[in-house]
Structures are given as C-alpha cells and as structure tokens.
C-alpha cells in the first residue's frame, strides 16, 4: 500500500484540490482515499493499475468533503516544485486560467493533464459519456488558449 500511496498521492491531491479548492481539504482527501482503499477487501492494486478506481474514490471523497464543509470553489491552483520564482509565477498564471473554467471542465483538465487519465477513464469516474468528456475538454482548452492569449 505504501508504493500505491507514493505513486498516486500527487494525482489524488490534484483531483481533490480541483474540486475543493482548499489545500487542507485536499490533504484530508488524500488521506481518506488511501484509508478507504485499505479497508476495501476486494481491491488489489497488484491485479492492475487501478488508477481509475483510485481517482473515482478520491473524487467522491472530495465532493463529500466540499459538501460537508460548504465552501465555495475559489482560487484553484496546482503547486509546482522546482525553481522557486518561476514555479510561483507559473502557478499563479495557471490559477488564473483555471478559474475561468467551470467545475466539471476544471476537473477534466486536471484529470487528463495532471493525472494522465484517458478520456474513457475520466468518463467512468465522472459517470458521463466519453463524448461529453471530450467535448468539455476541448471547450476548456479553447477557453484556456483564449485567456492565455494563444
């Protein structure tokens, strides 16, 4: 389970943060996700990747935490690590761009770009048709390109 945690903690955090827009709630979501995975007797990560299932659990927990704490989604950002000045500048820019998207668009972009999930996996997680996920992603990218000035 430790290897699973190390492999997926970043992407689970990204999904959770894209929903809750709260660092502490996203951290709580990461913890709760892996606690719940440890309690599921049928779940065996050695049988396959399981990343779709892990991100489904994370998304459901994040939505539950957001409802429980009744916080509105506000400044959403993705933290970068590395060159401090450039990373902060990039994170602020990405934040501003992601605020232009609605909740579902933001979740799809984060799951596809940060978590490297396929559209089929995202569709299963969000319980939406794959074509809907693709069209939301395409529209979100168009919005981001327009706002970024490209």
C-alpha positions as CSV (number, residue, x, y, z in Angstrom):
1,X,0.0,0.0,0.0
2,X,3.0,2.3,0.6
3,X,4.0,2.0,-3.1
4,X,0.5,2.8,-4.1
5,X,0.4,5.9,-1.9
6,X,3.7,7.1,-3.3
7,X,2.6,6.6,-6.8
8,X,-0.8,8.2,-6.7
9,X,-0.7,10.8,-3.9
10,X,0.1,13.7,-6.2
11,X,-2.6,12.9,-8.7
12,X,-5.2,12.2,-6.0
13,X,-4.2,15.6,-4.5
14,X,-4.7,17.3,-7.8
15,X,-8.1,15.8,-8.3
16,X,-9.1,16.7,-4.8
17,X,-7.8,20.3,-5.0
18,X,-9.5,20.9,-8.3
19,X,-12.8,20.1,-6.5
20,X,-12.4,21.5,-3.0
21,X,-10.0,24.5,-3.8
22,X,-8.8,24.1,-0.3
23,X,-5.3,22.8,0.5
24,X,-6.3,21.3,3.9
25,X,-9.4,19.6,2.5
26,X,-7.4,18.2,-0.4
27,X,-4.8,16.8,2.0
28,X,-7.6,15.2,4.1
29,X,-9.0,13.7,0.9
30,X,-5.7,12.1,0.0
31,X,-5.5,10.5,3.5
32,X,-9.1,9.4,3.5
33,X,-8.8,8.0,0.0
34,X,-6.0,5.6,1.0
35,X,-7.6,4.8,4.3
36,X,-10.8,3.7,2.4
37,X,-8.7,1.8,-0.2
38,X,-7.0,-0.1,2.6
39,X,-10.5,-1.1,4.0
40,X,-11.8,-2.4,0.7
41,X,-11.1,-6.2,0.8
42,X,-11.7,-6.7,-2.9
43,X,-9.3,-4.0,-4.0
44,X,-5.9,-5.4,-5.1
45,X,-3.7,-2.9,-6.8
46,X,-1.4,-5.8,-7.9
47,X,-4.0,-7.1,-10.3
48,X,-3.8,-4.0,-12.4
49,X,-3.2,-0.3,-12.4
50,X,-6.5,0.6,-10.7
51,X,-5.8,4.3,-11.2
52,X,-9.4,4.9,-12.5
53,X,-10.8,3.3,-9.3
54,X,-8.5,5.3,-7.1
55,X,-9.4,8.6,-8.7
56,X,-13.1,7.7,-8.5
57,X,-12.8,7.2,-4.8
58,X,-10.8,10.4,-4.5
59,X,-13.3,12.4,-6.5
60,X,-16.2,11.1,-4.4
61,X,-14.5,11.9,-1.2
62,X,-13.5,15.4,-2.4
63,X,-17.2,16.1,-3.3
64,X,-18.3,14.7,0.0
65,X,-15.8,17.0,1.9
66,X,-16.8,20.0,-0.2
67,X,-20.5,19.4,0.7
68,X,-19.7,18.8,4.3
69,X,-17.7,22.0,4.7
70,X,-19.9,24.0,2.3
71,X,-17.1,26.0,0.9
72,X,-17.3,27.6,-2.5
73,X,-14.7,26.8,-5.0
74,X,-12.4,29.7,-5.3
75,X,-8.7,30.1,-6.0
76,X,-7.8,26.8,-7.6
77,X,-4.1,26.2,-8.3
78,X,-1.6,23.5,-8.9
79,X,1.5,23.7,-6.9
80,X,4.8,23.3,-8.7
81,X,8.1,22.3,-7.1
82,X,11.4,23.3,-8.6
83,X,12.8,26.7,-9.4
84,X,11.0,28.8,-6.8
85,X,10.5,32.1,-8.6
86,X,9.4,30.5,-11.9
87,X,7.3,27.9,-10.2
88,X,5.4,30.5,-8.2
89,X,4.9,32.7,-11.3
90,X,3.7,29.7,-13.3
91,X,1.3,28.5,-10.5
92,X,-0.3,32.0,-10.3
93,X,-0.8,32.1,-14.0
94,X,-2.2,28.5,-14.1
95,X,-4.5,29.5,-11.2
96,X,-5.9,32.5,-13.0
97,X,-6.5,30.4,-16.1
98,X,-8.2,27.5,-14.2
99,X,-10.6,30.0,-12.5
100,X,-12.1,30.7,-15.9
101,X,-13.4,27.1,-16.2
102,X,-16.5,25.6,-14.5
103,X,-16.1,22.8,-12.0
104,X,-16.5,19.9,-14.5
105,X,-14.2,21.4,-17.1
106,X,-11.5,22.1,-14.4
107,X,-11.8,18.5,-13.1
108,X,-11.5,17.1,-16.6
109,X,-8.5,19.2,-17.4
110,X,-6.7,18.3,-14.1
111,X,-7.5,14.6,-14.5
112,X,-6.3,14.5,-18.1
113,X,-3.3,16.7,-17.9
114,X,-2.0,16.2,-14.3
115,X,-3.3,12.6,-13.6
116,X,-2.7,11.4,-17.2
117,X,-6.1,9.7,-17.3
118,X,-7.6,8.8,-20.6
119,X,-11.0,10.2,-21.6
120,X,-12.6,6.8,-21.1
121,X,-11.3,6.6,-17.5
122,X,-12.4,10.2,-16.8
123,X,-15.9,9.4,-18.3
124,X,-16.2,6.4,-15.9
125,X,-15.1,8.5,-12.9
126,X,-17.5,11.3,-13.7
127,X,-20.3,9.0,-14.8
128,X,-20.6,10.8,-18.1
129,X,-20.4,9.7,-21.8
130,X,-16.9,9.7,-23.2
131,X,-18.0,12.1,-26.0
132,X,-19.3,14.6,-23.3
133,X,-15.9,14.5,-21.5
134,X,-14.1,15.0,-24.8
135,X,-16.2,18.0,-25.8
136,X,-15.9,19.6,-22.3
137,X,-12.1,19.1,-22.5
138,X,-12.0,20.6,-26.0
139,X,-14.1,23.6,-24.9
140,X,-12.0,24.0,-21.7
141,X,-8.7,24.0,-23.8
142,X,-10.3,26.6,-26.1
143,X,-11.1,28.8,-23.2
144,X,-7.7,28.4,-21.7
145,X,-6.0,29.2,-25.0
146,X,-8.2,32.3,-25.5
147,X,-7.4,33.6,-21.9
148,X,-3.7,32.8,-22.3
149,X,-3.6,34.8,-25.5
150,X,-2.6,32.0,-27.8
